[in-house]
Amino acid sequence: MDYQVNEKGYYGEFGGAWIPEMMFTNIEELSRRYLDIIHSSEFVEEFVKLLKDYVGRPSPLYFSQRLSDFYQTKIYLKREDLNHTGSHKLNNTVGQILLALKLGKTRIIAETGAGQHGVATATVCALKGIKCVVYMGALDIERQAPNVKKMKMLGAKVIPVHSGNKTLKDATNEAMRDWINNPFDTHYIIGSVVGPHPYPDMVARFQAVISKEIKIQLAEQTGSELPTRIIACVGGGSNAAGAFYHFLENDEVELIGVEAAGKGVDTSETAATLKVGSPGVLHASKTMLMQNSDGQITEPYSISAGLDYPGIGPMHAHLFKTGKAKYLYATDKEVLEAALLLTQKEGIIPALESAHALAALNQIKFKENDVTVVNLSGRGDKDMQTYLDYFGY
Ligand SMILES: *Cc1c(COP(=O)(O)O)cnc(C)c1O
């Protein structure tokens, strides 16, 4: 079975480009040209060089002795938290800025919720000296002041969106409107494996460097490039897609995504899309999403802003439906405890998002010789206030 996107932009029944007629020009150009560009030797050379010298790749694959002892098995951490700007997000924005330049674009737009993707986009725009506009819900601007300041210092223009709930969904609508009005000079950088084709596939390819490195590093450290399982948190699903990508062809490797249960999957305050959602169209893609019986998107909730998304990338909807990957969920409370455990066992403070993957370790029955790789998608600096409030230091 093929788990990659097909020529029409679908993963099984999910995906596609459910775009308004007016966005056709933008999407058509991108779909037609992205593969040729990202496979060209010139692009590959530049991308690999920036990943190495600017992002700091390869990120280490670290054998966690104390976590392994605790769970009586072998646990490795893929250290995406050590990337420049503190997460996996830069792998994608570096890829997309190079692609935008090859397409001759002179202006970048993005939407952001918590501000992490906005900062990653503003960062690569500064790197390449290209104009950057970031749409952000007015409420999010209030809640995420440090990231707004970073974007401004990096030279981006942050435009507050006052419609709807003044959060991510509204910012996304505004960014799409901008793109429709500027089809020739502007590239829209989407931050996860979501949105219309070719974004899910394109972003997955840029993040696939994670699993490519894991294979090489595991072979060096264990003698086999295949682990027993890989675990990654899932918001839109880009760090998980990157961590799974090169293992999709290896049926013996168990793939586990972890969604944010928030206060619990039987409460209304959750973001566990695959658990409580149903098929529909969100951000121009057919996927699983959280909606009420009228098809209205319901507001998601998670303690971690990066997982607070009412949908999931179409690739994951397909991996879920076919049973190729398994999806678990962790509550806010489980996540906070898992973050503290890693911090005090290894001296690594994880991002709240990444701590969802760590929390799932409690739900797995390990054999002593199992090799488990946890994708540590980001570092916890941005989450210190939440940790301090909860643990009361
Ligand atoms: C944004 C973010 C995520 C969630 O995004 P995905 O596309 O699901 O990977 C996870 N971890 C960190 C650290 C993030 O910043």
The ligand as an SDF file (V2000), in Angstrom:
LIG
                    3D

 15 15  0  0  0  0  0  0  0  0999 V2000
    4.3640   23.9390   16.1670 C   0  0  0  0  0  0  0  0  0  0  0  0
    4.8950   22.8820   17.0240 C   0  0  0  0  0  0  0  0  0  0  0  0
    4.3440   21.5820   17.0270 C   0  0  0  0  0  0  0  0  0  0  0  0
    3.0960   21.2090   16.2790 C   0  0  0  0  0  0  0  0  0  0  0  0
    3.1880   21.2460   14.8890 O   0  0  0  0  0  0  0  0  0  0  0  0
    3.2570   19.9380   13.9980 P   0  0  0  0  0  0  0  0  0  0  0  0
    3.0090   20.4520   12.6280 O   0  0  0  0  0  0  0  0  0  0  0  0
    2.1820   18.9960   14.4600 O   0  0  0  0  0  0  0  0  0  0  0  0
    4.5910   19.3480   14.1630 O   0  0  0  0  0  0  0  0  0  0  0  0
    4.9500   20.6090   17.8020 C   0  0  0  0  0  0  0  0  0  0  0  0
    6.0330   20.8890   18.5600 N   0  0  0  0  0  0  0  0  0  0  0  0
    6.5860   22.1230   18.5890 C   0  0  0  0  0  0  0  0  0  0  0  0
    7.7810   22.3590   19.4440 C   0  0  0  0  0  0  0  0  0  0  0  0
    6.0450   23.1540   17.8300 C   0  0  0  0  0  0  0  0  0  0  0  0
    6.5990   24.3710   17.8770 O   0  0  0  0  0  0  0  0  0  0  0  0
  1  2  1  0
  2  3  1  0
  2 14  2  0
  3  4  1  0
  3 10  2  0
  4  5  1  0
  5  6  1  0
  6  7  2  0
  6  8  1  0
  6  9  1  0
 10 11  1  0
 11 12  2  0
 12 13  1  0
 12 14  1  0
 14 15  1  0
M  END
$$$$
